[in-house]
Amino acid sequence: MRSRARVVVLIAVALMVVLSACARAPRDKSEKADSGRASSVRGTNLAVLIDPGIEPSFTDMQVKNREQVGDFMEQDLPAVLKKSGFNARLIRKRSEYQPAAGSYLLTVKITNYNPGSKAARMMVGYGAGAASMDTHYELYGSGSSPLLSDNQSVGSGRDWRNVIRKINELTTKAVAKKVNSL
């Protein structure tokens, strides 16, 4: 009888956890508003140029890290932008962008990257060995002056890909907000 009571209590607790997770409400009104605003960027052409920010003074390991981060960002940022509704395409040179009505250029430069320590993240935790990255991005329309220019900085005690994904999401949100305001 005692074990049956434990099973019933465990099932009740599990059911409450599942139901409370399903009933998640938006954190604030802006989250709800942002989800509806993404549709107005649908089909907007956006050329994406990513600069890994490799300097001549970098060591071989720093160059390798920046190339790895740049390669991942080249795959991930256009995908995040497309998911948001943009018609995003990666370009390799600025000259590949031809200004036109309803067309934009997003340039992103990695200004700082610290891969952290995977061993410290695994052994110590609590933020030890965190990876971090800083970027500078600019959004251009048909003119030579940027419509939007800002910096992003993110750190994470998880995997380095989480840092890049978060920066890509923050950049996408800012770009969508700016395009929606035009």
N, C-alpha and C positions, 0 to 999 in steps of 0.2 A: 504494500500500500504506500509505503514511504517513497519508493522509487517512482510510482505513478504520479504522486504529487509533485515531485521534482520535475518530471517530464512536462506536466501541465504548466508549471511555472516557467520553465524554459521556453516552451512554445509561446506562452503569453508575452514574455519579454521580447522574443524574436519578432513576433507579430507587431508589437508596439514600435520597435526599431524600424521595421520595414515601412509601416504606415507613416511614421514621422518623417522618414526620408522621402517618401512619395509626395508629401504635402508641402514641399519647399516652396516658399513664396519668394518673389524677386527681392533682392536686398534693398533696393530703393527704386524710386520712380524712374531714375535715369536709365537703369538696366532695362526696364520695360520700354522706354522711349527709344533707346538705341536699337533694340531688336526690330522695331518698326521702321527705323530710318534707313536701314541698310538697303531696302528695296530701291531707294532713289538713286543709288550708285550703280544699280544693275545695268550692265552693258557699257559702263564707262571705261574707255580705253586707258590703260595705265602701263606705261613702259617702266620697268624696274632695273636700275643699275646698282650693283652692289660692289663696293670697294672694300677688300679685306684690310686695307690700311697697313700693308707690309712696308716697313722702313728698311733702308740699307743697313742700318745698325743692328738689326735683329739677328739673333742667333739662329742656327738651323732649326732648333726645337721651336722657337717662337714663330718662324716662318711656317713650319709644319702645322702648328696649332692654328694659325690664322687661315691657312689654306683649308684645313679641315672645317673650321667654323664657317668660312666663306662658302664652301661647297654645300654645307648643310643649309645655310641661309638662302642660297640660290634656289634650292629645291623647296624649302618650306615657306618663305615669304610669298612667292607667287601663289602657292596653294592656299595660304591663309587669305590672301586678297581675293582670290577667285571664290572661296567659300563665302566671303562677305558680299559678293555680287559684282566685283570688278572684273573686267576683261583684261587680266594682267598677263604680261609677257616679259620675260627676262631679256635684257639686251647686254651686250659685252662692251660697247663703246657708246659714248654720249651722242656721237654723230648718227647713230642708228635711230634716234628719236626725231621724228618730224612733227613739229608743233601743228596742231589743227584744233578746230572747235570740238569741245567735248573730249579732248585727249590730254593726258597729263604724263609727266615724267617724275618718278620717285627715285631719288638718289639716297643711298644709305652707305655711310662709311663707318667701319668699326674703328673706334678711336682708342679703345683699351680692351684687353681680354686677359683674364687670369683663369686658367683652367682649374685652379685649386688642386686639392690632393684627394684622389679617389680613396686612398688608404685611410686618410683622416676621416673622410665622410663615412666610411664603412666601420672603422674601429671606434671612433670617438662620437661622431654624430653631433647633435646640438649646434649645427652650423659650422663646425670645424671643417676645414678643407673646402669651403664653399667656392663654387665657380662664380665668376662675375664678368659682366661685359657692359661696355658703354658704346653707344652709337650716336651719330649725328645724322639726321635725315632732313631732306629738303624736297618740297613738292613744287613742281613748275607747271605752268600752263603754257600759253603761247608766248609769253614774254620772257625776258632774260632774268627778271627778279623772281625769287622764290615766293610762292603764295603762302607757304608754310615752312618754317625752319625750327627745329627743336632737337633736344638731346634726350636719349633714353638711357637709363642705368638700371640694371637688374642683377641681383645676386641670388643664388640658390644653393642650398646644401644637398640638393638632389643631383641629378645628372646634368651635364653641361647643355644637353639638348633642351632641357626645360628653360634655361636662361634665354636661349635663342627664341624658342617658341613664345615666351612671354614678351620679349622685345618685339617680335613680329606682330603679336596680337595688339600690343599697345600702339605700335606705329599704324597698323591698319585702322584701329578705332579713331585715331587722330586724323588720319587722311580722309576717312569716310565722313567724319564730322565737318572737315573743311570743305570737301567737295559738295556736301549737302547744303552748306551755307552759301555757296556761290550761285 
